[in-house]
Amino acid sequence: MKTLDLSQATAAAHVGGVLSAILKAEGGSFYVELETRTAGTAVLVTSNNRRPRAFRNPVKALEVIRELGLQTGRFSLEAWRPDETGFERPGRPDRAEAMKATHASAAAYDKWVRQQVQEAIDDPRPTIAHEDVMKKAEARIEAMRKGRRAKD
């Protein structure tokens, strides 16, 4: 059976080589097959490992079909087993740990930023007015234009 990844399917659809789509369910996933003009039926596969591209949500599969520019097709729900969705999806404890570490790091950074801002607010030293700072900056810029160093 012929296989097409998304970029190949897009190119084929844009030149009129794809007639329609077939949305097939198998277990808890959905797969897209494309009826082509010359090669018969082709399966939509992933770009990386060329395995059939599985969709857990049929709406996402329909969005891909629509993005290909296809307006017609069929569907088959004979082998759909929605209760098997959880079994097909492997757990990823490594990603869970990485996300926990990322959230902890973000929380620590947020705490540090808030502490820095509060310290700046609570600082008893007098602050310089914005207008005074801008006058100093403009004087320095003007002095640099004239080729000499500005006095503080």
Contacts in CASP RR format, 6 or more apart in sequence:
PFRMAT RR
TARGET T0000
AUTHOR 0000-0000-0000
METHOD contacts of the structure
MODEL  1
MKTLDLSQATAAAHVGGVLSAILKAEGGSFYVELETRTAGTAVLVTSNNR
RPRAFRNPVKALEVIRELGLQTGRFSLEAWRPDETGFERPGRPDRAEAMK
ATHASAAAYDKWVRQQVQEAIDDPRPTIAHEDVMKKAEARIEAMRKGRRA
KD
1 41 0 8 1.000
1 42 0 8 1.000
1 43 0 8 1.000
2 36 0 8 1.000
2 39 0 8 1.000
2 40 0 8 1.000
2 41 0 8 1.000
2 42 0 8 1.000
2 43 0 8 1.000
3 42 0 8 1.000
3 43 0 8 1.000
3 44 0 8 1.000
3 45 0 8 1.000
3 50 0 8 1.000
3 52 0 8 1.000
4 12 0 8 1.000
4 34 0 8 1.000
4 42 0 8 1.000
4 43 0 8 1.000
4 44 0 8 1.000
4 45 0 8 1.000
5 44 0 8 1.000
5 45 0 8 1.000
5 46 0 8 1.000
5 47 0 8 1.000
5 50 0 8 1.000
6 44 0 8 1.000
6 47 0 8 1.000
6 53 0 8 1.000
6 64 0 8 1.000
7 47 0 8 1.000
9 18 0 8 1.000
9 34 0 8 1.000
9 42 0 8 1.000
9 44 0 8 1.000
9 68 0 8 1.000
10 67 0 8 1.000
10 68 0 8 1.000
12 18 0 8 1.000
12 34 0 8 1.000
12 36 0 8 1.000
13 34 0 8 1.000
13 68 0 8 1.000
13 69 0 8 1.000
13 70 0 8 1.000
16 37 0 8 1.000
17 36 0 8 1.000
17 37 0 8 1.000
17 38 0 8 1.000
18 34 0 8 1.000
18 35 0 8 1.000
18 36 0 8 1.000
18 37 0 8 1.000
18 68 0 8 1.000
18 70 0 8 1.000
19 35 0 8 1.000
19 36 0 8 1.000
19 37 0 8 1.000
20 34 0 8 1.000
20 35 0 8 1.000
20 70 0 8 1.000
20 72 0 8 1.000
20 73 0 8 1.000
20 74 0 8 1.000
21 32 0 8 1.000
21 33 0 8 1.000
21 34 0 8 1.000
21 35 0 8 1.000
21 65 0 8 1.000
21 68 0 8 1.000
21 70 0 8 1.000
21 72 0 8 1.000
21 73 0 8 1.000
21 74 0 8 1.000
22 32 0 8 1.000
22 33 0 8 1.000
22 34 0 8 1.000
22 35 0 8 1.000
22 41 0 8 1.000
22 73 0 8 1.000
22 74 0 8 1.000
22 75 0 8 1.000
22 76 0 8 1.000
23 30 0 8 1.000
23 31 0 8 1.000
23 32 0 8 1.000
23 58 0 8 1.000
23 61 0 8 1.000
23 62 0 8 1.000
23 65 0 8 1.000
23 73 0 8 1.000
23 74 0 8 1.000
23 75 0 8 1.000
23 76 0 8 1.000
24 30 0 8 1.000
24 31 0 8 1.000
24 32 0 8 1.000
24 33 0 8 1.000
24 75 0 8 1.000
24 76 0 8 1.000
24 79 0 8 1.000
25 31 0 8 1.000
25 58 0 8 1.000
25 75 0 8 1.000
25 76 0 8 1.000
25 77 0 8 1.000
25 78 0 8 1.000
25 79 0 8 1.000
25 80 0 8 1.000
26 79 0 8 1.000
26 80 0 8 1.000
27 79 0 8 1.000
27 80 0 8 1.000
27 81 0 8 1.000
27 82 0 8 1.000
27 84 0 8 1.000
27 85 0 8 1.000
27 88 0 8 1.000
28 56 0 8 1.000
28 80 0 8 1.000
28 81 0 8 1.000
28 82 0 8 1.000
28 84 0 8 1.000
28 85 0 8 1.000
28 86 0 8 1.000
28 88 0 8 1.000
29 54 0 8 1.000
29 55 0 8 1.000
29 56 0 8 1.000
29 85 0 8 1.000
29 88 0 8 1.000
30 54 0 8 1.000
30 55 0 8 1.000
30 56 0 8 1.000
30 57 0 8 1.000
30 58 0 8 1.000
30 61 0 8 1.000
31 43 0 8 1.000
31 44 0 8 1.000
31 52 0 8 1.000
31 53 0 8 1.000
31 54 0 8 1.000
31 55 0 8 1.000
31 61 0 8 1.000
32 43 0 8 1.000
32 44 0 8 1.000
32 53 0 8 1.000
32 55 0 8 1.000
32 61 0 8 1.000
32 64 0 8 1.000
32 65 0 8 1.000
33 41 0 8 1.000
33 42 0 8 1.000
33 43 0 8 1.000
33 44 0 8 1.000
34 41 0 8 1.000
34 42 0 8 1.000
34 43 0 8 1.000
34 44 0 8 1.000
34 68 0 8 1.000
34 70 0 8 1.000
35 41 0 8 1.000
36 42 0 8 1.000
43 52 0 8 1.000
44 52 0 8 1.000
44 53 0 8 1.000
44 64 0 8 1.000
45 51 0 8 1.000
45 52 0 8 1.000
45 53 0 8 1.000
46 52 0 8 1.000
46 53 0 8 1.000
54 88 0 8 1.000
55 61 0 8 1.000
55 64 0 8 1.000
56 85 0 8 1.000
56 89 0 8 1.000
65 73 0 8 1.000
136 152 0 8 1.000
139 150 0 8 1.000
140 150 0 8 1.000
142 150 0 8 1.000
143 149 0 8 1.000
143 150 0 8 1.000
144 150 0 8 1.000
END
